[in-house]
Amino acid sequence: MNIQIFGKAKCFDTKKAERYFKERRIPYQFIDLNRKGLSKGEYQSVKKAVGGFNELVDSGSKLYEQLYIAYLASEEAKEEALLEHPLLFKTPIVRNGKAATVGYKPEIWKTWE
């Protein structure tokens, strides 16, 4: 298992995900989206695993409204804005190789053990 948790330090669900793996003594790598976002390659891999752009973006956030993401014409422009502003991602994003989840999903993580 090669677990990566992409999240925000102050996010409650991210802390719960970290606790889940700590309690089971499963090593993981935490990547703070406030400091370092996802690379294009990581983004494409996660997007493919979770089912697309709409599963990754937090459309209820203030930043989403401020940047008018919903009104951008092309999917590429929306993805570019998402990569430029990593705080738009729903968190936590948990990766295990090619598999990934968005949000707190212990029922899926259990199958990875």
C-alpha positions as CSV (number, residue, x, y, z in Angstrom):
1,M,0.0,0.0,0.0
2,N,1.2,3.4,-0.9
3,I,-1.3,5.9,0.7
4,Q,-1.2,9.6,-0.1
5,I,-3.7,12.0,1.6
6,F,-4.2,15.3,-0.1
7,G,-6.0,17.7,2.2
8,K,-6.2,20.9,4.2
9,A,-4.6,21.0,7.7
10,K,-7.8,22.5,9.2
11,C,-10.3,20.2,7.4
12,F,-12.2,17.9,9.8
13,D,-12.6,15.1,7.2
14,T,-8.9,15.2,6.4
15,K,-8.1,14.8,10.1
16,K,-10.5,11.9,10.3
17,A,-8.8,10.2,7.3
18,E,-5.4,10.7,8.9
19,R,-6.7,9.2,12.2
20,Y,-8.1,6.2,10.3
21,F,-4.7,5.3,8.8
22,K,-2.8,6.0,12.1
23,E,-5.1,3.8,14.1
24,R,-4.5,0.9,11.7
25,R,-0.7,1.6,11.7
26,I,-0.8,2.1,7.9
27,P,1.9,4.5,6.7
28,Y,0.8,7.4,4.6
29,Q,2.1,10.6,3.1
30,F,0.2,13.9,3.8
31,I,0.3,16.6,1.2
32,D,-1.1,20.0,2.3
33,L,-3.2,21.5,-0.6
34,N,-2.6,25.0,0.9
35,R,1.1,24.7,0.2
36,K,1.3,22.2,-2.7
37,G,-1.5,21.3,-5.0
38,L,-1.8,18.3,-7.2
39,S,0.4,18.0,-10.3
40,K,-1.2,17.6,-13.7
41,G,-0.4,13.9,-13.8
42,E,-1.7,13.3,-10.3
43,Y,-4.8,15.3,-11.1
44,Q,-5.5,13.2,-14.3
45,S,-5.0,10.0,-12.4
46,V,-7.3,11.0,-9.5
47,K,-9.9,12.4,-11.9
48,K,-10.0,9.1,-13.8
49,A,-10.3,7.0,-10.6
50,V,-13.1,9.1,-9.0
51,G,-15.2,9.7,-12.1
52,G,-14.4,13.2,-13.4
53,F,-14.0,16.8,-12.7
54,N,-17.3,17.3,-10.9
55,E,-16.4,14.7,-8.2
56,L,-13.3,16.7,-7.3
57,V,-14.4,20.3,-7.2
58,D,-16.1,21.8,-4.2
59,S,-18.9,23.7,-5.9
60,G,-20.2,25.0,-2.6
61,S,-17.1,26.9,-1.6
62,K,-16.8,30.7,-1.6
63,L,-13.8,30.6,-3.8
64,Y,-15.7,28.7,-6.5
65,E,-18.3,31.5,-6.6
66,Q,-15.6,34.3,-6.5
67,L,-13.7,32.8,-9.4
68,Y,-17.0,32.2,-11.4
69,I,-15.9,28.6,-12.2
70,A,-19.4,27.6,-13.2
71,Y,-19.4,30.2,-15.9
72,L,-16.2,29.2,-17.6
73,A,-16.8,28.0,-21.2
74,S,-14.6,25.0,-21.5
75,E,-13.8,22.0,-19.3
76,E,-10.1,22.7,-19.9
77,A,-10.5,26.3,-18.5
78,K,-12.3,24.9,-15.4
79,E,-9.5,22.3,-14.9
80,E,-6.8,24.9,-15.2
81,A,-8.5,27.1,-12.6
82,L,-8.8,24.1,-10.3
83,L,-5.1,23.3,-10.6
84,E,-4.2,27.0,-10.1
85,H,-6.4,27.2,-6.9
86,P,-6.0,23.9,-5.1
87,L,-8.4,25.0,-2.3
88,L,-11.2,24.3,-4.7
89,F,-10.7,20.5,-4.3
90,K,-13.0,18.5,-2.1
91,T,-11.0,17.0,0.7
92,P,-9.5,14.6,1.6
93,I,-8.3,13.0,-1.6
94,V,-6.8,9.6,-0.7
95,R,-4.8,7.8,-3.2
96,N,-3.5,4.2,-3.2
97,G,-1.6,3.7,-6.4
98,K,-4.2,4.1,-9.3
99,A,-7.2,3.9,-6.9
100,A,-8.5,7.1,-5.3
101,T,-11.4,8.4,-3.2
102,V,-12.7,11.9,-2.5
103,G,-14.1,12.6,1.0
104,Y,-14.1,10.4,4.1
105,K,-14.7,6.8,2.7
106,P,-13.5,4.2,5.3
107,E,-15.6,1.5,3.6
108,I,-13.5,1.8,0.5
109,W,-10.2,2.1,2.3
110,K,-10.9,-1.1,4.2
111,T,-10.9,-3.0,0.9
112,W,-7.3,-1.6,0.3
113,E,-5.9,-3.3,3.4
